[in-house]
Amino acid sequence: MAQQNPPPPPPFSLSSVRDRLSSLSTHIMGASNPSVFTAATVAAAPEDPLFGLMKAYREDPSDKKVDLGIGAYRDNNAKPWILPVVKKADDAIHKDPSLNHEYLSIGGLPDFTSAAQKLIVGATSPAIQEKRICSLQTISGTGAVHLGGLFLSKFHPQKPTIYLSNPTWANHNQIFTNVGLSLANYPYFSKETKGLDFDGMLQALRTAPNGSIILLHACAHNPTGVDPSQDQWREIAAVMRERQHFPFFDTAYQGFASGDLVRDSWAIRYFVEQGFELCVAQSFAKNFGLYGERTGAFHFISAPGADASTANSHIASQLAILQRSEISNPPAYGARIASRVLNDPTLFAEWEDDLRTMSGRIQEMRTGLRERLEAKGTPGSWDHITSQIGMFSFTGLSETQVKILRDKWHVYMTKNGRISMAGLNTNNLDYFAEAVDSVVRETA
Ligand SMILES: Cc1ncc(COP(=O)(O)O)c(C=O)c1O
């Protein structure tokens, strides 16, 4: 009798075996713990408006598109610019056999922090002579603002409210909220004059509780491009002294605003001269074009007095503890570049030339834009384009106008009507002026 073959094994797929194994393991081990961080617990955060804008610009296929959102310098071909002096310092670093990749100390590269200090308060400042200034290298200006905010939040005996200009760099709100300070605003920009609301600002400083912290942009205010005059700074200082307010200077555009490093640090130097206790967050992102290298410094200047130097050394020691717990020690590369330039008189002079190149080109764009709008008779007044200073201009364009500029003309700027002057160049200036003229008339 012929023997029957056994039936072939049933077909199986790898995934059915995996599913079976997984259900067996769940059966044996028990179900996994329920998630704590569900979609309901952690709400989706809104996209950062500026980074969202950059993304939308990148994805726009139009060959006419203009990027006026970026807070970074662009050359006349809309390309990032490596400062020639930075290239030189960079080349020297690559050839230096003594360099390695060891950690910096907690406070950063000493040659860098001491030079950064002199740059901001002046080499002959009484604060340096009396040893009542301490400086730590930070993760660019953002890190310096954060370190200062954290220190004030932890060590200010009254933990006062911090007053920010309205408007201000959007990140100020987030940083100071994160460190637990309470926030308030002081008026800054007048919609009518598109200049400084000086009376509103002084009034707010007068009525803020005694001893409040006042965040001040040292120059080239972001986002408005509107700075107080030297006389106005004197009045601001007088009111702040009367009310015993604590100045917190943020300086992200020194040398970039006027092309003159001393002039752009005038307000800080004046406040130091007047004997204020204050702090300074200093960024080298814009004036060295070292955006991604995260190069900055935080300075604390104690009020003059017999105890000042000891108090300042205590403050330095506490800042070091805060820094250690947050970043351990700062990144070396950008600080090495800046340090070479700041400490070498020849390179320093070349840097000043580079600063004049950047601020000069921006100034030309301001003049060019104003001339074009005025020549077209675009409704409204445009003199604020040239009276504002630094990288940004607060155009006064409304949110609706900004939207039309983006949808119809492929021009990208922040909703508040701020434009980065560095995004303009001789190739797109006519186009932009035509776009603004058309949109202003269309919405009049
Ligand atoms: C007013 C102000 N502060 C601080 C910063 C910090 O910049 P960064 O962290 O790139 O140095 C900026 C940058 O846009 C700024 O505009």
The ligand as a Tripos MOL2 file, in Angstrom:
@<TRIPOS>MOLECULE
LIG
   16    16     1     0     0
SMALL
NO_CHARGES

@<TRIPOS>ATOM
      1 C1         18.2680   91.6360   21.7890 C.3       1 LIG1
      2 C2         18.9460   90.3220   21.6140 C.ar      1 LIG1
      3 N1         19.5070   89.7360   22.6710 N.ar      1 LIG1
      4 C3         20.1430   88.5800   22.5840 C.ar      1 LIG1
      5 C4         20.2320   87.9100   21.3850 C.ar      1 LIG1
      6 C5         20.9790   86.6200   21.4470 C.3       1 LIG1
      7 O1         21.5190   86.1160   20.3380 O.3       1 LIG1
      8 P1         22.5870   84.9550   20.3880 P.3       1 LIG1
      9 O2         22.1560   83.9870   21.4350 O.co2     1 LIG1
     10 O3         22.5350   84.3940   19.0230 O.co2     1 LIG1
     11 O4         23.8820   85.5990   20.7150 O.co2     1 LIG1
     12 C6         19.6350   88.4600   20.2420 C.ar      1 LIG1
     13 C7         19.6460   87.7760   18.9580 C.2       1 LIG1
     14 O5         18.8890   87.9940   18.0740 O.2       1 LIG1
     15 C8         18.9890   89.7070   20.3650 C.ar      1 LIG1
     16 O6         18.4420   90.3220   19.3190 O.3       1 LIG1
@<TRIPOS>BOND
     1     1     2 1
     2     2     3 ar
     3     2    15 ar
     4     3     4 ar
     5     4     5 ar
     6     5     6 1
     7     5    12 ar
     8     6     7 1
     9     7     8 1
    10     8     9 2
    11     8    10 1
    12     8    11 1
    13    12    13 1
    14    12    15 ar
    15    13    14 2
    16    15    16 1
@<TRIPOS>SUBSTRUCTURE
     1 LIG1         1 GROUP 0 **** ****
